[in-house]
Amino acid sequence: MKKKKFMAVLVSTMIAASSLCGCGNSHSGGYDMNNAVTSDAASGGVAESWDYYDEEGGMLQEPYMENGNTEEYNSIRENGYQSVANAPLSTFSADVDTASYSNLRRMIENGYSIEDIPEGAVRIEEMLNYFSYDYNLPDGDEPFGVTTVMGDCPWNKDALLLQIGLKTEEIDFSEAPDSNLVFLLDVSGSMYSDDKLPLLQKSFAMLAEELTEKDRVSIVTYAGSDEVVLEGARGDDKATIINALEGLEAGGSTNGADGIITAYRIAEKYFIEDGNNRVILATDGDLNVGVTSESELDKLITQKKESGVFLSVLGFGTGNIKDNKMETLADRGNGNYAYIDSLGEAKKVLVEQMGATLVTVAKDVKFQVEFNPAYVKGYRLLGYENRMLATEDFDDDKKDAGEIGAGHMVTVLYEIIPVDSEQEIPQTDLKYQEQDSTGVENGEWMNLNIRYKDPQSDSSELCTYPITEAAYAQQPAEDFYFAAAVAEFGLIVRDSEYKKDASFENVRELLGRVDTESDEYKDEFVYLVKKLQKNS
């Protein structure tokens, strides 16, 4: 997508002007609450998309504007190929967010073409992690099982593709620890449309139906100011909870910071030792009063999470969603971020995957892969760009990382460039390091290290998994082909400079190797691939 780069002052002025009238906007799209996805009146034609920069030239975010559309996404600088000689360690934080995929689904359903979709909306790791895979279950006392497989890379004939999968044990929420939940709900004027507050109310009513007498529920709303609508109700008092939800109305400005402070105060008041203490924030992210910037919100949530209360973020709506702010809140709040575009998605996140959404089994989960130069000369991590960590962060227990819930799966893909590959990987000659390091020919292509903490602990545990040449399969299982298809689709949608031979035809050929009809979400992905190709 071609982009014009304006002075930060000019673009900031435009955004400020749009926010003055944005809060009271009423989106008039035709939304059917029973449909699988939203149906928006917008045709998907996009006037322009801008990158804008701070005074030092650093990229801030990507506003997306068309006919009053002020959606915002953080810009992403894709991971490039790394030389094992120069960078043998790849370190990053776990991520189980899924918002990018359901948001893309909304855009595709609304008729967007590839050129219309903001690049920052395409986060490959979230697309991969939206789906379920047949990964190994945990063994022994470890909180997760690990699956690794290598096969030929479908879009790069000179590379292999490594799939790493983590899976935690699912739990019956009725057998989970007692829950202290605070619903923090945005009822500002910007939530006044069918795909926002009405959908929010029905979504949380579905969640309320799943709660029991051992749970406690509070409801805090915010607009121009915050209000405690319900405090400490028993989870089996469903009528009271649902009546409180049904009585909500949208109007006013958006002072989310006050609501956040009040929600954490209520969560701390009803705090359950060794329980599930969580704030669930539902919003379009359009904060325009009080603390509004990403950096200020980052500081606020980083401070509040020290209370031991986790934060989940649910995004709603179209036209002015602030994806960048919602992602920041979830990342800093030790939680996860999902985008709710329909009742079907609400059911998936809040009912079918209730344990994964609401019960954390491992926190500050970090990955570090060490590549053996005897077998690998280069690699490229797909996605996780905003989750990258410095090498030294891996062993630093004070460094925040991602959380994994009960029943969650994490999928990681690497392009692997073997030593005998024709693809060249640039490397820098080092003066003071050994120049002839060739690794150890022991059959181990790489070593996977994972650090994690028990949710109640501040000290991490280390798990190590050697990945050998035995991981390679000439004909991998269906999971490999499906994950490869999702990743290749992401490369196409964001017009990646590393997409090489990626194409819609390739993606559909990969999907042809998978029994997608047995999984409604995978089957829907097949449909979305075809629809975007048609749209474009």
Secondary structure, DSSP 8 states (H G I E B T S, - for coil): ---EEE-HHHHHHHHHHHHHHHTT--------TTSSS---S------EEEEEB-TTS-B--EEEESTT--EEE--------EETTT--EEEEE-----HHHHHHHHHHHTT--GGGS-GGG--HHHHHTTS--------TT-SEEEEEEEEE-TT-TT-EEEEEEEEE----GGGS--EEEEEEEE-SGGG-STTTHHHHHHHHHHHHHT--TT-EEEEEEESSSEEEEEEEEETT-HHHHHHHHHT----S---HHHHHHHHHHHHHHT--TTSEEEEEEEE-----SSS-SHHHHHHHHHHHGGGS-EEEEEEE-SSS-BHHHHHHHHHHTT--EEEE-SHHHHHIIIIITHHHHH-EEEEEEEEEEEE-TTTEEEEEE-S-GGGB--GGGTT-TTS--EEEETT-EEEEEEEEEETT-SS-------SSS-S------SSEEEEEEEEEE-TT-SSEEEEEEEEEGGGB-SS--HHHHHHHHHHHHHHHHTT-TT-TT--HHHHHHHHTTS-GGGSHHHHHHHHHHHHHHHH-
